[in-house]
């Protein structure tokens, strides 16, 4: 069983949201990075979402270890 399933079954979701959220700049390829994360066993939590013209877009996913990772791009 994957660590992600174990985390979901044993730890309340609100506890997981309390941890650190790391943002990575993906140079305009959020869709490609989300596809890689999902193919590797991750789970998309927030699809590509526009923040503003100034700040661009973000997306958030869980990796297979249960970490939340945010992706950011200007376009």
N, C-alpha and C positions, 0 to 999 in steps of 0.2 A: 504494500500500500504506500502511496506517495506521501511525503511529509505534509503536503498541502491538505490532503484529505484528513490526516490525523489532526492537524491544527484546527480545521473547520469543525471536526467532531468533538474536540475536547476543550477548546478555548472559546469563550464568547466572542463574537465578532467585534464588539466594542472595545475589547481589550487589545486586539490586534491593531485597531486604528489609533491607539495611543502612542505607538512607537514612532521612530524617526521616519521621515519620508525624504528620500534622496532624489534630487532632480538631475537628469542627464540631458544635455543638449544633443539632439539627434540630426542636426543639419538638414532640416526639411524632409525627413523621411520617417515620420511617426507611424504611418501605415505599415511600412516595411518592418520596422522594429517591433510593432505589435504582432505582426504575423509571425516573426521569429520567436517572440516570447510565447505565443500560443502554441506554435509547433513544438516548442521545447517543453511543454507541459504547464506553462503559466496560465493565469486566468485574467482576462481583461476586466478591470473594475470600472474604469471610466474611459469610454472611447474618445477619440480625438475631439476636443472641445475648444472652441474659440474663447479666449479670455478677452482680448481687445485687439485693435489694430496695432497698438504699441507693444503689447506683450506676446502676441501670437497665440499659439495653441499648446494645450497640454493633453496628456493621456496618462492613465495610471494602471498598472497591472501588478499582480502577485507573481513572484517567481516560485519555483518549485520548493524553495526552502521556507516560504511563507512571508518573505519580505515584500513590502510595498515599494514599488519603484515608479517614479514619475518621469515622463519624457516631455521635453519642451522644445519647441521650434518657433521661429519667427514667422514662417510661412506655412 
